[in-house]
């Protein structure tokens, strides 16, 4: 499982209980004995009455003890094969729950399955005609009882839906990133920027947002972000050090070239006007300064030398 998937699962695990005010908690699922048939996670329902006030799909968990969740993030397969595998995992978990009921009557329910992805794939719309019952929420009854498809790109930007919204893609993901940045801790935002496939423009915009104000607290946050990023990436640290050294060497060589040029003018008693001296100081091209130096040795005036 890749880092984006782990980040999405971790967000569900850390946020579900808080977002639902204790109505639902996340649990890593047990491995089902069928080689390795394991879903992304289970939502355990503790206080279903609290779900009524939350945005869909949360209220759909009422009436169930648990809900199986399959996360399909940007770039993941959402073709027929991927969905059939998800349905197989659902059926395996349903069988496992039936077998866990040692005393009759056996569990007679159906394992709910929520498939969370950026959008509803075209093939699914064409073949199964999923029924939309809330923004971004669809029932896919032909695939089995209690199967829901959650299209994260269509969900409203609401705090209780953050766990689902991390599955967004494209512009919708950029929009989510800008919206959520001020609502979550810095460490979470940094993880989001690292693991989710946002545009480079949005990623840079969000990183710089932390340092726009002159407020000392904001500046401290910005410095903390830089520290975390550097600690997490030794390679970046090395590149920055190398660039800093190169930049320092470059500045030193420019300063030496300007000083040498001015000495030539002084020895030849060619006085620099304030404008000409400023022009030398403003030059940041070593080759130009060296050319001016060579010309100053024989030139009859400063004007001639600086051509």
C-alpha angles and dihedrals in degrees: 000000000000128000095259090056092047090049092050092048091047090051090053091046094049101036108036097081093045095043093050093041092241096313093115135021131192124240130186104240125245116249111259115227100244101101095285113334108158132150125215096258151321128243110214113207115217107156108024094173090070092059094070093080096048128091120262136305092035096072089057089071091070113110093032133094093210141001125213114226127203116188119207108181129188108302095020120122115262096171126125093273093054092049093047089054089051090051090050090054089049092051091047091053090047090053090048091054091050091051091049090063098088096172122059138280091061121218106280100186133106124246108242116226124201115192110199117196138143093261144349108274116239094237090057092051091049098045103034106019096217114215117235113221100166137005106301094355123112136175114222099191098167089063092059142295116308097007112151129183116209113200103200095194089063098046119107118250100258130148095236090056098054093109090058095039093064086073091067123117140201118357091351089059091049089050091050092048094054091046098047099041094086093044101057136056118272093249091055092048091050091052090049092052091047100047107029122077100243122157116270090241094056092043092054092043092055094046092052092045089074091062105038098097124071090225109127091225091054091047089051089052090050092051090049091053091052091048092051092048093049093046090051094050118043089175091062090049091054093048092050091050091049091049090048091052092047091048091050092049091048093052091048093052092048091051090050092049092051091049092049091050092050091050091055091052091047094050091048090047093237105150118219118224117221089254093051093046090050089051091055091047092050094051111105098175113099093199091056093050091049091050091050089049093054092046092048091062092069105016119117093215142019089246090057093047094052095055 
